[in-house]
């Protein structure tokens, strides 16, 4: 395979990977398409979680974790300093 053909093939795969694979390997593409169709028919439909729910879960985790982390940090670093200006003794 010449260098020009390799470059063109690489660009084609970068632009349209499925279409290029189907054009260069029609037999494998048909088998792959049939397999994906059969799997899709056999398996039940997945329940999809909306992205807004995932976002809210992450925000809620941060809202809980940040104050706890700050509290623990003050407890750990405050006890090591041993300065009377901290106002608390542990």
Secondary structure, DSSP 8 states (H G I E B T S, - for coil): --HHHHHHHHHHHHH-HHHHHHHH-HHHHHHHHHHHHHHHHHS-------HHHHHHHHHHHHHHHHHHHHHHHHHHHHHHH--GGG----
